[in-house]
Amino acid sequence: MDYAITYRRPASGMPTVSLPHSKSISARVMCLDYLSGGVLRRNGGMLCRDEQVLMECLQSGAARGEAFVGESGTALRLLAAIYASRPGVTVTLRGEGRVMSRPMKPLLEALSLLGADLEQTPESLTVHGSRPVYPGPIKIDASVSSQFITALLLIGPMVKGGLVLQLQGEPVSLSYIEMTMKLMAFYGVPGSIREGKLKAGSEVMELSINEGSYCFPETYMQESDWSAASYFYALAAASGEGVAVDSLTSSALSLQGDAACEEIYRLLGVNTVRRGKGVLLLPGGNQAEFFCRDMRATPDLVPAVVSSCVALGIPFDISGIAHLRVKESDRLQVLCDEFGKMGVKLSVGDSALHWDGTSQLSAPAEALNPHGDHRMAMAFASLSPRVPIVMSGSPDVVDKSFPGFWEEMAAAGVVITR
């Protein structure tokens, strides 16, 4: 199925859009609610598909002995650790799409060191839970996914003797690890971070969690999603028209690393002006002549930022993003292939994307293929003020993280024809 995406400038006034809540915060809050023995909560709004599968697994997976995680790598990794820490529980995890082939080895090796009994096949992961016991500091590769570390941190208080993690390699998405530790402290379990050197002389970041228990808080922690905001920043950049967002936590106060979106888009000519609980995204500011940034800490922003740079004709070097190859799609290759259909030649390295700014964006000669990846589909939609877009597959792919995306885009002038 193909669908067309076009843009019509809003007829009257600046359009206002609403964002979903942060699914990164929501996933951690669900897990912490579960581990603290409280009721799993949802703070209003529609749950995206990833949140739905995680909640269903936490509510019934241990009792049924089965948990279906859909395409959610977050659910797979967090649940593997949680079930491994529950004595007497045996659960088989299954999913769909690329999820069961996404990287898991560093996490599974760490869980085994803690005493977990795991059985992995290409189609499933069976976890036999037991009381984790501290084996000494656990060295874990942090260069592939921050979710390995988040999963282990969440079960840290249940480890007999506590938990010490020594992160090996350059950590990716470090802000998500910091988010996890701040939320754990909100549930009564503070951790500590120490940076130093191993005996061999290599740099290491060491995270420590004491044995203990979580306390279920009466208040609920949530924010609107800065990752989702990136597509409206991109739309404002491409259209030259302002967009109002009705609720968005200040970048200075947000738990989300993707709040760096405000700083990044200021370099791309879109200024952020606070208005009450929300913001105005106002294009027309000064644009960088060249965009150069290490985005290992904010990988989910890359598709929108690349789209904006191309739409604005700003050449770029984006580095530190090798881990984008093991997301819902190989995002580096998809960006190269699909922009190639629009006459734009991107250069890809092992961990970087480059564009010299010389090729011109044009209407695609054939339908763009987001490869079943929600972030690809949403980023490509932001190009519609510059070129008409046709995409293959189902528009519902965005429901993985942003139900209602097309309705909010319609309010801002993006028209989808199925």
C-alpha positions as CSV (number, residue, x, y, z in Angstrom):
1,M,0.0,0.0,0.0
2,D,1.3,3.5,-0.9
3,Y,0.2,6.7,0.6
4,A,0.8,10.3,-0.4
5,I,1.9,13.1,1.9
6,T,1.5,16.8,0.8
7,Y,1.7,20.1,2.7
8,R,-0.8,23.0,2.7
9,R,0.1,26.1,4.6
10,P,-2.5,26.6,7.5
11,A,-5.0,29.2,6.5
12,S,-5.3,31.0,9.8
13,G,-2.9,31.6,12.6
14,M,-0.2,29.4,14.0
15,P,-1.3,25.8,14.4
16,T,-1.1,24.2,17.8
17,V,-0.2,20.5,18.2
18,S,-0.1,18.1,21.1
19,L,2.7,15.6,21.8
20,P,2.5,12.1,23.4
21,H,4.1,11.6,26.7
22,S,7.7,10.3,26.8
23,K,7.7,6.6,26.2
24,S,11.2,6.4,27.6
25,I,10.1,7.8,31.0
26,S,6.8,5.8,30.8
27,A,8.6,2.4,30.3
28,R,10.8,3.0,33.3
29,V,7.9,4.2,35.4
30,M,6.0,1.0,34.5
31,C,8.9,-1.2,35.5
32,L,9.5,0.7,38.7
33,D,5.8,0.5,39.6
34,Y,6.0,-3.2,39.1
35,L,9.2,-3.7,41.0
36,S,7.9,-1.6,43.9
37,G,4.8,-3.7,44.2
38,G,2.5,-0.9,43.2
39,V,-0.2,-0.6,40.6
40,L,0.9,0.0,37.1
41,R,-0.1,3.5,36.2
42,R,-0.8,5.5,33.1
43,N,-1.0,9.3,33.4
44,G,-3.6,10.0,30.8
45,G,-3.2,10.0,27.0
46,M,-3.0,7.2,24.5
47,L,-0.4,4.5,25.1
48,C,1.7,3.8,22.1
49,R,2.2,0.3,20.9
50,D,5.5,-0.2,22.7
51,E,3.9,0.9,26.0
52,Q,0.9,-1.4,25.5
53,V,3.0,-4.5,25.0
54,L,5.2,-3.7,28.0
55,M,2.2,-3.1,30.3
56,E,0.5,-6.3,29.2
57,C,3.7,-8.3,29.8
58,L,4.2,-6.8,33.2
59,Q,0.6,-7.4,34.1
60,S,0.3,-11.1,33.0
61,G,3.6,-12.4,31.6
62,A,4.9,-14.0,34.9
63,A,1.5,-15.7,35.5
64,R,1.1,-17.0,32.0
65,G,4.8,-17.9,31.5
66,E,4.7,-16.1,28.1
67,A,5.3,-12.5,27.1
68,F,4.9,-11.1,23.6
69,V,7.0,-7.9,23.2
70,G,6.0,-7.1,19.6
71,E,8.7,-5.0,18.0
72,S,9.9,-3.4,21.2
73,G,13.5,-3.9,22.0
74,T,13.0,-1.8,25.1
75,A,10.4,-4.3,26.4
76,L,12.6,-7.3,25.5
77,R,15.6,-6.1,27.4
78,L,13.9,-4.7,30.4
79,L,11.7,-7.7,30.9
80,A,14.6,-10.2,30.5
81,A,16.2,-8.6,33.5
82,I,13.1,-8.2,35.5
83,Y,12.0,-11.8,35.0
84,A,15.5,-13.0,35.7
85,S,15.3,-11.3,39.2
86,R,12.0,-13.0,40.2
87,P,12.7,-16.3,42.0
88,G,10.5,-19.2,40.7
89,V,9.3,-17.3,37.6
90,T,9.8,-18.8,34.2
91,V,8.8,-16.7,31.2
92,T,9.4,-17.2,27.4
93,L,9.7,-13.9,25.5
94,R,8.8,-13.7,21.9
95,G,8.5,-10.8,19.4
96,E,8.1,-9.9,15.8
97,G,10.0,-8.0,13.1
98,R,13.7,-7.5,13.8
99,V,13.3,-7.5,17.6
100,M,14.6,-11.0,18.4
101,S,17.7,-10.4,16.3
102,R,18.6,-7.1,18.0
103,P,21.7,-7.1,20.2
104,M,21.3,-8.9,23.5
105,K,24.6,-10.6,24.3
106,P,26.1,-8.1,26.8
107,L,22.9,-8.1,28.8
108,L,22.5,-11.9,28.8
109,E,26.1,-12.4,29.8
110,A,25.7,-10.0,32.7
111,L,22.4,-11.7,33.8
112,S,24.2,-15.1,33.7
113,L,26.9,-13.7,36.0
114,L,24.1,-12.7,38.4
115,G,22.9,-16.3,38.4
116,A,20.1,-16.2,35.8
117,D,19.3,-19.4,33.8
118,L,18.6,-18.3,30.2
119,E,17.7,-20.2,27.0
120,Q,17.9,-18.3,23.7
121,T,16.8,-19.4,20.2
122,P,16.4,-17.2,17.1
123,E,12.7,-17.0,17.9
124,S,12.5,-16.8,21.7
125,L,14.3,-16.1,25.0
126,T,13.3,-18.2,28.0
127,V,14.2,-16.7,31.4
128,H,14.2,-18.8,34.6
129,G,14.2,-16.3,37.5
130,S,16.1,-16.6,40.7
131,R,17.5,-14.2,43.4
132,P,20.4,-12.5,41.8
133,V,23.7,-12.6,43.8
134,Y,26.5,-10.1,43.4
135,P,29.5,-11.7,41.7
136,G,31.8,-8.7,41.9
137,P,31.9,-5.7,39.5
138,I,30.3,-6.6,36.2
139,K,32.0,-5.3,33.0
140,I,29.5,-4.5,30.3
141,D,29.9,-3.1,26.8
142,A,28.1,0.3,26.8
143,S,28.8,1.1,23.2
144,V,25.8,-0.8,21.7
145,S,22.8,0.1,23.7
146,S,22.1,2.0,27.0
147,Q,19.1,-0.4,27.5
148,F,21.5,-3.1,28.7
149,I,22.6,-0.9,31.5
150,T,19.1,0.4,32.3
151,A,17.8,-3.2,32.6
152,L,20.6,-4.1,35.0
153,L,20.2,-1.0,37.1
154,L,16.5,-1.5,37.5
155,I,17.1,-4.9,39.2
156,G,20.1,-3.6,41.2
157,P,18.3,-3.3,44.5
158,M,17.2,-7.0,44.2
159,V,20.8,-8.2,43.9
160,K,22.1,-9.8,47.1
161,G,25.0,-7.6,47.9
162,G,24.1,-4.8,45.6
163,L,25.4,-4.2,42.1
164,V,28.4,-2.5,40.5
165,L,28.6,-2.1,36.7
166,Q,31.8,-1.0,34.9
167,L,30.9,0.4,31.5
168,Q,33.3,-0.6,28.8
169,G,33.7,1.5,25.6
170,E,32.2,4.9,24.8
171,P,28.7,4.9,26.2
172,V,25.9,5.6,23.8
173,S,22.6,7.3,24.9
174,L,24.2,8.2,28.2
175,S,21.3,10.5,29.0
176,Y,19.0,7.5,29.1
177,I,21.1,5.9,31.8
178,E,21.0,9.1,33.8
179,M,17.2,9.2,33.3
180,T,17.0,5.7,34.8
181,M,19.0,6.6,37.8
182,K,17.1,9.8,38.5
183,L,13.8,7.8,38.3
184,M,15.2,5.1,40.6
185,A,16.1,7.8,43.1
186,F,12.5,9.0,42.9
187,Y,11.4,5.5,43.9
188,G,13.7,5.6,46.9
189,V,16.9,3.9,45.5
190,P,19.6,6.4,44.7
191,G,22.7,5.2,42.9
192,S,26.1,6.6,42.4
193,I,28.3,7.2,39.3
194,R,32.1,7.2,39.5
195,E,34.5,7.8,36.6
196,G,38.1,6.5,36.8
197,K,40.5,4.0,35.4
198,L,40.7,0.2,35.4
199,K,43.9,-1.4,36.5
200,A,44.9,-1.8,32.8
201,G,44.7,1.9,32.5
202,S,41.5,2.2,30.4
203,E,38.8,4.7,31.2
204,V,35.7,3.4,32.9
205,M,32.5,4.7,34.3
206,E,31.3,2.7,37.3
207,L,27.7,2.7,38.5
208,S,26.7,1.4,41.9
209,I,23.4,0.4,43.4
210,N,22.9,-0.8,46.9
211,E,20.8,-3.8,47.9
212,G,17.4,-2.6,49.1
213,S,13.8,-2.1,47.9
214,Y,11.8,0.4,46.0
215,C,9.0,2.6,47.5
216,F,5.9,3.2,45.5
217,P,5.4,7.0,45.2
218,E,2.0,8.6,45.2
219,T,3.0,11.1,42.6
220,Y,3.6,10.1,38.9
221,M,6.5,11.3,36.9
222,Q,5.9,12.1,33.2
223,E,6.8,14.6,30.5
224,S,5.8,15.2,26.9
225,D,8.1,13.5,24.4
226,W,11.0,15.6,23.1
227,S,11.8,12.9,20.5
228,A,8.3,13.4,19.1
229,A,8.8,17.2,19.1
230,S,11.7,16.8,16.7
231,Y,9.3,16.1,13.8
232,F,7.5,19.4,14.4
233,Y,10.8,21.2,14.6
234,A,11.7,19.6,11.3
235,L,8.3,20.6,9.8
236,A,8.8,24.2,11.0
237,A,12.3,24.2,9.5
238,A,11.1,22.9,6.1
239,S,8.0,25.0,5.8
240,G,9.2,28.3,7.3
241,E,6.0,28.4,9.3
242,G,5.8,28.5,13.1
243,V,4.2,25.7,15.1
244,A,2.9,25.9,18.7
245,V,3.3,22.9,21.0
246,D,0.8,23.0,23.8
247,S,3.0,21.2,26.5
248,L,6.7,20.6,26.7
249,T,9.0,20.5,29.7
250,S,11.8,23.1,29.6
251,S,15.0,21.6,28.1
252,A,16.8,22.8,31.2
253,L,14.5,20.7,33.5
254,S,13.7,17.7,31.4
255,L,14.9,14.2,32.2
256,Q,15.2,13.5,28.5
257,G,18.4,13.8,26.6
258,D,16.5,14.6,23.5
259,A,15.7,17.9,25.0
260,A,18.9,18.8,23.2
261,C,16.5,19.2,20.2
262,E,16.1,22.9,21.3
263,E,19.8,23.6,21.0
264,I,20.3,21.6,17.8
265,Y,17.4,23.3,16.0
266,R,18.6,26.8,17.0
267,L,21.7,26.0,14.9
268,L,19.2,25.1,12.1
269,G,17.4,28.4,12.3
270,V,14.4,27.4,14.5
271,N,14.1,29.2,17.8
272,T,12.2,27.9,20.8
273,V,10.1,30.4,22.7
274,R,8.3,29.3,25.9
275,R,4.6,30.1,26.2
276,G,2.9,28.9,29.4
277,K,3.4,25.1,29.6
278,G,4.3,24.9,25.9
279,V,6.6,26.3,23.3
280,L,6.5,28.1,20.0
281,L,8.8,26.8,17.3
282,L,9.7,29.8,15.2
283,P,11.8,29.4,12.0
284,G,13.8,32.3,10.5
285,G,16.7,32.4,12.9
286,N,20.4,32.3,12.0
287,Q,21.4,29.0,10.4
288,A,24.8,27.3,10.7
289,E,26.7,27.1,7.4
290,F,27.8,23.6,8.3
291,F,26.3,21.2,10.9
292,C,28.8,19.0,12.8
293,R,27.8,17.0,15.8
294,D,28.5,13.8,17.7
295,M,24.9,12.5,18.3
296,R,25.7,9.3,20.2
297,A,23.7,10.7,23.1
298,T,20.7,11.6,21.0
299,P,20.3,8.9,18.3
300,D,16.5,9.2,18.0
301,L,16.9,12.8,16.7
302,V,19.1,11.8,13.8
303,P,16.4,11.1,11.2
304,A,14.7,14.4,11.8
305,V,17.9,16.4,11.9
306,V,19.2,14.8,8.7
307,S,15.9,15.6,7.0
308,S,16.1,19.2,8.2
309,C,19.6,19.7,7.0
310,V,18.8,18.4,3.6
311,A,15.6,20.5,3.4
312,L,17.6,23.6,4.3
313,G,20.6,22.9,2.2
314,I,22.9,22.7,5.2
315,P,25.8,20.2,4.7
316,F,26.6,18.1,7.7
317,D,28.8,15.6,9.5
318,I,27.0,13.5,12.1
319,S,29.1,11.1,14.1
320,G,28.9,8.5,16.9
321,I,25.9,6.8,15.4
322,A,27.0,3.2,14.6
323,H,24.2,1.9,16.9
324,L,21.6,3.3,14.5
325,R,22.3,0.2,12.4
326,V,20.6,-2.1,15.0
327,K,17.3,-0.2,15.6
328,E,14.0,-1.1,14.0
329,S,15.8,-0.8,10.7
330,D,19.4,-0.1,9.7
331,R,18.7,3.6,9.9
332,L,22.0,4.7,8.4
333,Q,21.4,2.6,5.3
334,V,17.8,3.6,5.1
335,L,18.6,7.3,5.2
336,C,21.2,6.8,2.4
337,D,18.9,4.7,0.2
338,E,15.7,6.8,0.6
339,F,17.4,10.2,0.2
340,G,19.0,8.7,-2.9
341,K,15.6,8.4,-4.3
342,M,15.2,12.1,-3.8
343,G,18.4,13.0,-5.6
344,V,20.5,13.5,-2.4
345,K,23.7,11.5,-2.1
346,L,24.6,10.9,1.6
347,S,27.9,9.3,2.5
348,V,27.8,6.7,5.2
349,G,30.7,5.4,7.3
350,D,30.9,2.9,10.2
351,S,29.5,5.4,12.6
352,A,28.8,8.6,10.7
353,L,26.7,10.3,8.0
354,H,28.0,13.0,5.8
355,W,26.5,15.3,3.1
356,D,28.4,17.9,1.2
357,G,25.3,19.9,0.3
358,T,25.8,19.9,-3.4
359,S,23.0,17.6,-4.5
360,Q,19.4,19.0,-4.7
361,L,16.3,17.6,-3.0
362,S,13.7,16.6,-5.5
363,A,10.4,14.6,-5.5
364,P,11.2,10.9,-5.2
365,A,11.0,8.9,-8.4
366,E,9.5,6.0,-6.5
367,A,7.8,5.5,-3.2
368,L,10.0,6.0,-0.1
369,N,10.3,2.8,2.0
370,P,10.5,3.5,5.7
371,H,11.3,-0.2,6.3
372,G,8.7,-0.6,8.9
373,D,10.5,2.0,11.1
374,H,8.3,4.6,12.8
375,R,11.1,7.2,13.0
376,M,11.9,7.0,9.4
377,A,8.2,7.5,8.4
378,M,7.8,10.5,10.7
379,A,11.1,12.1,9.5
380,F,10.2,11.7,5.8
381,A,6.8,13.3,6.4
382,S,8.5,16.5,7.6
383,L,9.9,17.0,4.1
384,S,6.5,17.4,2.6
385,P,6.6,21.3,2.5
386,R,9.6,21.0,0.1
387,V,8.6,18.0,-2.0
388,P,5.5,15.8,-2.3
389,I,6.2,12.5,-0.7
390,V,4.8,9.0,-1.4
391,M,5.6,6.2,1.1
392,S,5.1,2.5,1.0
393,G,3.7,0.3,3.8
394,S,1.2,1.3,6.4
395,P,0.9,4.8,7.9
396,D,0.1,3.0,11.1
397,V,3.8,2.2,11.6
398,V,4.0,5.5,13.6
399,D,1.8,4.0,16.3
400,K,4.9,2.3,17.7
401,S,5.8,5.6,19.4
402,F,3.3,8.3,18.4
403,P,-0.4,7.3,18.0
404,G,-2.1,10.4,16.6
405,F,0.9,11.5,14.7
406,W,-0.9,12.0,11.4
407,E,-3.8,13.9,13.1
408,E,-1.3,16.3,14.8
409,M,0.6,16.7,11.5
410,A,-2.7,17.5,9.8
411,A,-3.3,20.3,12.2
412,A,0.0,21.7,11.1
413,G,-0.8,21.4,7.4
414,V,0.4,18.0,6.4
415,V,-2.2,16.1,4.4
416,I,-2.1,12.3,4.1
417,T,-4.0,10.5,1.3
418,R,-4.3,6.8,1.5
